[in-house]
């Protein structure tokens, strides 16, 4: 794949990153930028592209978007990458049409899977954990690729059918208790890996929001309405409206998406905004419409911290500012302070592990160039000598870490590094 990303471009960019943030940061950036292109994609004869997430041989709809988003910034200097990203979109949309409840797919009907005992046996699926963000991320990538290239053909093939499926599913899952056909049962005692009530999930009332079985971490939701996922979904629906009007010529889809986006935002406003005794009005992380509220934030995006990066709110929105202060404090149960690092982690990894993804998100949303440099250096200094950006590491002992190769984390590091050079993915919004 080396012809897709000219080595001279990698060398020039890494030299500039090194000048601004140090040689080790530049070396990690060069490896990460090169490795996602060289090792993750499989280019198929029909133009579609299958992308492994790293050390797991499956394609996540969420991860594959995040893995390739930073390369939107390089299309003027590496134009061949545009067709690769369009191929990623083609696979994503085809996958959604195949099963909009699935989060991760195989490269064909291989029968490979995370857990053979899961309820369901579709050989195309690596895993069928339903996560609202899995449907929103491909829409975001399509929007940004279209803005970056001016190409409407990136919305060919199954794009229109996938957008219709997304709107219909989010609409149906507003009434999960009565209408949903979805169940997820895994033979395990870990509550984070299966859903209560024979796979239906924890009880909930109607709120206008759409239900999610699992978080972006692939852990089961404690309460079925994940607030950042709903805000992200509403923003994705804005893009569907644009696609429907400008490309698909589908007035009904545009109207349905617009109405649903309004309902999701109204549901969040009514049920997802709560009063905190210290931080004031903030977004909750999850609610159930029955009084259950989880005040927290997870390292995985969409997180509350990441909302400005997804176009879901402005960074100076008072509600975001207050929520950000809560997220970056001990009021967030997954916020950790240690001798090596301080930041947001996830119950998906061991206790007191912080995630480089969340560190990058924190720096990208801070607006402070010096914080971006310091964060790049922190991530490089806590890699345990591997030059890899891990999933998570212990805040007191970075030699304890998870995921030998996690391409999403690599790409977030690259996105943060490119921001030092004045390159921002949000420019395509």
C-alpha positions as CSV (number, residue, x, y, z in Angstrom):
1,X,0.0,0.0,0.0
2,X,3.1,2.3,0.1
3,X,2.1,3.9,-3.2
4,X,-1.0,5.3,-1.6
5,X,0.9,7.4,0.8
6,X,4.2,8.8,-0.6
7,X,7.1,8.3,1.7
8,X,8.4,11.8,1.0
9,X,5.1,13.2,2.4
10,X,5.4,11.0,5.6
11,X,9.0,12.2,6.0
12,X,8.2,15.9,5.5
13,X,5.2,15.7,8.0
14,X,7.1,13.8,10.6
15,X,10.1,16.2,10.4
16,X,7.7,19.1,11.1
17,X,6.0,17.3,13.9
18,X,9.5,16.4,15.3
19,X,10.4,20.1,15.2
20,X,7.4,21.1,17.1
21,X,7.0,18.2,19.6
22,X,10.3,16.3,19.7
23,X,11.9,13.4,17.7
24,X,10.1,10.6,19.6
25,X,6.7,12.1,18.8
26,X,7.8,12.5,15.2
27,X,8.9,8.9,15.0
28,X,5.7,7.6,16.6
29,X,3.7,9.8,14.2
30,X,5.5,8.4,11.1
31,X,5.0,4.8,12.2
32,X,1.3,5.3,13.0
33,X,0.6,7.2,9.8
34,X,2.3,4.6,7.7
35,X,1.0,1.5,9.5
36,X,-2.7,2.2,9.1
37,X,-2.3,2.6,5.4
38,X,0.1,-0.4,5.0
39,X,-1.5,-2.9,7.3
40,X,-5.2,-2.3,7.9
41,X,-7.0,-2.2,4.5
42,X,-7.8,-5.0,2.0
43,X,-8.7,-3.5,-1.4
44,X,-11.3,-5.7,-3.1
45,X,-11.8,-6.1,-6.9
46,X,-15.2,-4.2,-6.7
47,X,-13.6,-1.1,-5.2
48,X,-14.8,-1.8,-1.6
49,X,-12.2,-1.8,1.2
50,X,-12.2,-4.0,4.3
51,X,-10.3,-2.6,7.3
52,X,-9.1,-4.5,10.3
53,X,-9.1,-2.7,13.6
54,X,-5.5,-3.7,14.5
55,X,-4.7,-6.8,16.4
56,X,-8.3,-8.1,16.0
57,X,-9.1,-9.3,12.4
58,X,-12.5,-7.7,12.1
59,X,-13.9,-4.4,10.8
60,X,-15.8,-2.1,13.2
61,X,-18.0,0.5,11.7
62,X,-16.9,3.0,14.3
63,X,-13.2,2.2,14.3
64,X,-12.9,2.1,10.5
65,X,-14.2,5.7,10.4
66,X,-11.9,6.9,13.1
67,X,-8.9,5.1,11.5
68,X,-9.2,6.9,8.2
69,X,-10.5,10.3,9.2
70,X,-7.1,11.9,9.7
71,X,-6.2,11.0,6.1
72,X,-8.8,13.4,4.9
73,X,-6.3,16.1,5.7
74,X,-3.8,14.6,3.2
75,X,-5.9,14.1,0.1
76,X,-4.4,17.2,-1.6
77,X,-0.9,15.5,-1.3
78,X,-2.0,11.9,-1.5
79,X,-5.0,11.9,-3.8
80,X,-5.1,8.1,-4.2
81,X,-6.3,7.8,-0.6
82,X,-9.7,9.3,-1.6
83,X,-10.6,6.2,-3.5
84,X,-9.5,4.0,-0.5
85,X,-11.7,6.0,1.9
86,X,-14.6,5.8,-0.6
87,X,-14.1,2.1,-0.6
88,X,-14.2,2.0,3.2
89,X,-17.6,3.8,3.0
90,X,-18.8,1.3,0.4
91,X,-18.1,-1.6,2.8
92,X,-19.6,0.3,5.7
93,X,-22.9,1.1,3.9
94,X,-23.2,-2.5,2.5
95,X,-22.6,-3.8,6.0
96,X,-25.4,-1.6,7.4
97,X,-27.8,-2.7,4.8
98,X,-26.9,-6.3,5.6
99,X,-27.5,-5.9,9.4
100,X,-27.9,-2.4,11.0
101,X,-27.7,-4.0,14.5
102,X,-24.2,-5.3,14.0
103,X,-21.1,-3.4,15.1
104,X,-18.3,-5.5,13.6
105,X,-18.0,-7.6,10.4
106,X,-15.9,-10.3,8.8
107,X,-14.2,-10.0,5.4
108,X,-16.8,-12.3,3.9
109,X,-19.1,-15.0,5.4
110,X,-16.2,-16.7,7.2
111,X,-18.0,-17.6,10.4
112,X,-15.3,-16.0,12.5
113,X,-16.6,-14.3,15.6
114,X,-15.7,-13.0,19.0
115,X,-17.9,-15.4,20.9
116,X,-19.4,-18.6,19.3
117,X,-22.0,-18.7,22.0
118,X,-23.7,-15.4,21.1
119,X,-27.3,-15.4,20.2
120,X,-27.2,-15.4,16.4
121,X,-25.1,-17.2,13.9
122,X,-24.7,-14.9,10.8
123,X,-21.3,-15.9,9.3
124,X,-20.7,-12.3,8.1
125,X,-20.7,-10.9,11.7
126,X,-17.8,-10.8,14.0
127,X,-20.1,-9.3,16.7
128,X,-23.7,-8.1,16.9
129,X,-23.6,-5.6,19.7
130,X,-26.0,-2.8,18.8
131,X,-24.5,0.6,19.3
132,X,-26.1,3.8,18.0
133,X,-22.7,5.3,17.1
134,X,-21.9,2.4,14.7
135,X,-24.5,3.9,12.4
136,X,-23.6,7.5,12.9
137,X,-19.9,7.2,12.2
138,X,-20.1,6.1,8.5
139,X,-22.5,9.0,7.9
140,X,-20.0,11.4,9.4
141,X,-17.2,10.0,7.2
142,X,-19.3,10.3,4.1
143,X,-20.1,13.9,4.9
144,X,-16.5,14.8,5.5
145,X,-15.1,12.9,2.5
146,X,-17.8,14.6,0.3
147,X,-16.8,18.0,1.7
148,X,-13.1,17.3,1.2
149,X,-13.4,16.1,-2.4
150,X,-16.6,17.5,-3.8
151,X,-17.5,14.0,-5.0
152,X,-21.1,12.8,-4.8
153,X,-20.1,9.4,-6.0
154,X,-18.9,8.5,-2.5
155,X,-22.6,8.2,-1.8
156,X,-23.2,5.6,-4.5
157,X,-23.9,1.8,-4.2
158,X,-25.8,1.1,-0.9
159,X,-25.5,4.6,0.6
160,X,-29.1,5.6,0.1
161,X,-30.4,2.3,1.4
162,X,-28.2,2.5,4.4
163,X,-29.4,6.0,5.3
164,X,-33.0,4.8,5.0
165,X,-32.1,1.8,7.3
166,X,-30.5,4.1,9.8
167,X,-33.4,6.4,10.1
168,X,-35.9,3.6,10.3
169,X,-33.9,1.8,13.0
170,X,-33.3,4.8,15.2
171,X,-37.1,5.6,14.8
172,X,-38.0,2.0,15.8
173,X,-35.6,2.0,18.8
174,X,-37.3,5.1,20.3
175,X,-39.8,2.5,21.5
176,X,-37.4,-0.3,22.3
177,X,-39.6,-1.9,25.0
178,X,-42.6,-2.5,22.7
179,X,-41.2,-2.7,19.1
180,X,-37.6,-3.9,19.1
181,X,-36.8,-7.3,17.6
182,X,-33.2,-7.0,18.9
183,X,-31.9,-9.3,21.6
184,X,-28.3,-9.9,22.7
185,X,-27.4,-12.8,24.9
186,X,-23.8,-13.9,25.6
187,X,-23.0,-16.9,27.8
188,X,-21.1,-15.0,30.5
189,X,-21.4,-13.8,34.0
190,X,-20.0,-10.4,33.0
191,X,-22.9,-7.9,32.9
192,X,-20.9,-5.7,30.6
193,X,-20.9,-8.4,27.9
194,X,-24.6,-9.3,27.7
195,X,-28.0,-7.7,28.2
196,X,-30.5,-8.2,31.0
197,X,-34.0,-9.6,30.6
198,X,-33.0,-12.3,28.1
199,X,-31.2,-9.9,25.9
200,X,-33.7,-7.0,25.9
201,X,-31.7,-4.8,28.2
202,X,-32.5,-2.8,31.4
203,X,-36.0,-1.3,31.7
204,X,-36.7,2.1,30.3
205,X,-39.4,4.6,29.5
206,X,-40.0,6.5,26.3
207,X,-38.1,9.8,26.1
208,X,-37.9,10.7,22.4
209,X,-34.2,9.4,22.4
210,X,-33.2,6.3,20.6
211,X,-32.0,3.2,22.5
212,X,-28.6,1.7,22.4
213,X,-27.7,-1.7,23.8
214,X,-24.0,-1.0,24.1
215,X,-21.6,1.9,24.5
216,X,-18.9,2.9,22.0
217,X,-16.6,0.8,24.3
218,X,-18.7,-2.3,23.4
219,X,-19.7,-2.5,27.0
220,X,-23.4,-2.9,27.9
221,X,-25.2,0.4,28.7
222,X,-26.3,0.7,32.3
223,X,-29.2,2.8,31.1
224,X,-30.4,2.5,27.5
225,X,-30.3,6.1,26.4
226,X,-26.7,7.0,25.8
227,X,-26.7,10.8,25.7
228,X,-23.5,11.5,23.6
229,X,-24.6,8.8,21.1
230,X,-28.0,10.5,20.7
231,X,-26.5,13.9,20.2
232,X,-24.1,12.4,17.6
233,X,-27.0,10.6,16.0
234,X,-28.9,13.9,15.7
235,X,-25.9,15.5,14.0
236,X,-25.6,12.5,11.6
237,X,-29.2,12.9,10.7
238,X,-28.5,16.5,9.7
239,X,-26.0,15.1,7.2
240,X,-28.6,12.5,6.0
241,X,-31.0,15.4,5.3
242,X,-28.3,17.0,3.1
243,X,-27.5,13.7,1.3
244,X,-31.2,13.1,0.7
245,X,-31.8,16.6,-0.8
246,X,-28.6,17.1,-2.7
247,X,-27.7,13.6,-3.9
248,X,-30.5,11.0,-3.4
249,X,-33.4,13.3,-4.5
250,X,-35.5,11.7,-1.7
251,X,-37.7,14.3,0.0
252,X,-39.3,11.7,2.2
253,X,-36.0,10.6,3.6
254,X,-35.0,14.2,4.2
255,X,-38.2,15.0,6.0
256,X,-38.0,11.8,8.1
257,X,-34.4,12.4,9.1
258,X,-35.0,16.1,10.0
259,X,-38.0,15.2,12.2
260,X,-36.1,12.5,14.0
261,X,-33.1,14.7,14.6
262,X,-35.5,17.3,16.3
263,X,-37.0,14.5,18.4
264,X,-33.6,13.2,19.6
265,X,-32.4,16.6,20.6
266,X,-35.7,17.4,22.4
267,X,-35.4,14.1,24.3
268,X,-31.8,14.9,25.4
269,X,-32.9,18.4,26.5
270,X,-35.8,17.0,28.6
271,X,-34.3,13.8,30.0
272,X,-30.5,14.0,29.4
273,X,-29.7,17.4,31.0
274,X,-29.4,17.3,34.8
275,X,-28.4,19.6,37.6
276,X,-25.1,18.9,39.4
277,X,-24.4,20.5,42.8
278,X,-21.0,21.7,41.8
279,X,-21.0,22.0,38.0
280,X,-24.6,23.1,37.4
281,X,-26.5,22.0,34.3
282,X,-24.7,19.2,32.6
283,X,-25.3,16.4,30.2
284,X,-25.6,13.0,31.8
285,X,-23.8,10.1,30.1
286,X,-26.8,7.7,30.2
287,X,-30.4,7.9,31.4
288,X,-33.4,5.5,31.3
289,X,-36.4,7.8,31.3
290,X,-37.5,6.3,34.6
291,X,-35.2,8.4,36.8
292,X,-32.0,6.5,36.4
293,X,-29.0,8.8,35.6
294,X,-25.4,8.0,35.1
295,X,-23.0,11.0,35.5
296,X,-19.8,9.9,33.9
297,X,-17.9,9.9,30.6
298,X,-16.1,7.0,28.8
299,X,-12.8,7.3,26.9
300,X,-14.4,5.9,23.7
301,X,-16.1,8.3,21.3
302,X,-18.7,9.5,21.0
303,X,-18.1,10.7,24.5
304,X,-19.4,13.8,26.1
305,X,-15.9,15.2,25.9
306,X,-15.7,14.6,22.1
307,X,-19.0,16.2,21.1
308,X,-17.4,19.3,19.4
309,X,-15.1,17.1,17.3
310,X,-18.2,15.4,16.0
311,X,-20.0,18.6,15.1
312,X,-22.6,17.9,17.8
313,X,-22.1,21.1,19.7
314,X,-19.9,24.2,19.8
315,X,-16.8,24.0,22.1
316,X,-18.0,27.2,23.9
317,X,-21.6,25.9,24.5
318,X,-22.2,26.6,28.2
319,X,-23.6,23.1,28.6
320,X,-20.6,21.6,27.1
321,X,-18.2,23.7,29.1
322,X,-19.9,22.7,32.4
323,X,-20.0,19.0,31.3
324,X,-16.4,19.1,30.3
325,X,-15.5,20.3,33.8
326,X,-17.4,17.4,35.4
327,X,-15.8,14.9,33.0
328,X,-12.3,16.0,33.8
329,X,-12.8,15.7,37.6
330,X,-13.4,13.1,40.2
331,X,-17.1,13.5,39.7
332,X,-16.5,11.2,36.7
333,X,-15.9,7.7,38.0
334,X,-13.7,6.9,35.1
335,X,-11.4,9.9,35.5
336,X,-8.0,8.9,37.1
337,X,-5.0,10.8,38.5
338,X,-1.7,9.1,38.6
339,X,2.0,9.7,38.7
340,X,2.5,9.0,35.0
341,X,-0.8,10.5,33.6
342,X,-4.2,12.0,34.4
343,X,-7.2,11.6,32.2
344,X,-10.3,9.6,31.3
345,X,-10.4,5.8,31.1
346,X,-13.1,3.2,30.8
347,X,-14.6,0.3,32.6
348,X,-13.7,-1.6,29.4
349,X,-10.1,-1.8,30.7
350,X,-8.7,-2.4,34.2
351,X,-9.2,0.1,36.9
352,X,-6.9,3.2,36.8
353,X,-6.1,2.8,33.1
354,X,-6.3,6.0,31.1
355,X,-6.8,5.9,27.3
356,X,-4.6,7.8,24.8
357,X,-7.7,8.3,22.7
358,X,-9.3,10.3,25.5
359,X,-6.1,12.2,26.1
360,X,-6.1,13.2,22.4
361,X,-9.7,14.2,22.5
362,X,-9.1,16.3,25.6
363,X,-6.2,18.1,23.9
364,X,-8.1,18.6,20.6
365,X,-11.1,20.2,22.3
366,X,-9.0,22.4,24.6
367,X,-8.0,25.0,22.0
368,X,-4.5,25.2,23.6
369,X,-1.6,24.4,21.2
370,X,0.8,23.9,24.2
371,X,-1.6,21.3,25.7
372,X,-1.5,19.5,22.3
373,X,2.3,19.4,22.3
374,X,2.3,18.2,26.0
375,X,-0.3,15.5,25.3
376,X,1.6,14.2,22.3
377,X,4.8,14.0,24.4
378,X,2.9,12.3,27.2
379,X,1.5,9.6,24.9
380,X,4.9,9.0,23.4
381,X,6.5,8.9,26.9
382,X,4.0,6.3,28.1
383,X,4.3,3.8,25.2
384,X,6.5,1.4,27.1
385,X,9.2,1.7,24.4
386,X,7.0,0.2,21.7
387,X,6.3,3.3,19.5
388,X,2.7,2.1,19.5
389,X,-0.3,4.0,20.9
390,X,-2.0,1.5,23.2
391,X,-5.7,1.2,24.1
392,X,-5.1,2.0,27.7
393,X,-2.2,2.1,30.3
394,X,-2.0,2.3,34.1
395,X,-1.7,5.9,35.3
396,X,1.0,4.9,37.7
397,X,2.8,2.3,35.6
398,X,2.8,2.7,31.8
399,X,4.4,-0.7,31.5
400,X,1.0,-2.1,32.1
401,X,-1.1,-1.6,29.0
402,X,-3.7,-3.2,26.7
403,X,-3.8,-3.8,22.9
404,X,-0.5,-4.4,21.2
405,X,-1.8,-2.7,18.0
406,X,-4.9,-0.4,18.1
407,X,-5.2,1.5,14.8
408,X,-7.9,3.8,16.1
409,X,-5.5,5.1,18.8
410,X,-2.8,5.5,16.2
411,X,-5.0,7.6,14.0
412,X,-6.2,9.8,16.9
413,X,-2.5,10.4,17.7
414,X,-1.9,11.4,14.1
415,X,-4.9,13.7,14.1
416,X,-3.6,15.4,17.2
417,X,-0.1,15.7,15.6
418,X,-1.5,17.2,12.4
419,X,-3.4,19.8,14.4
420,X,0.0,21.2,15.3
421,X,0.5,22.0,11.6
422,X,-2.9,23.8,11.4
423,X,-4.7,20.7,9.9
424,X,-8.1,20.0,11.5
425,X,-10.7,17.4,10.4
426,X,-13.5,19.7,11.6
427,X,-12.6,22.0,8.7
428,X,-14.7,19.6,6.6
429,X,-17.8,20.4,8.6
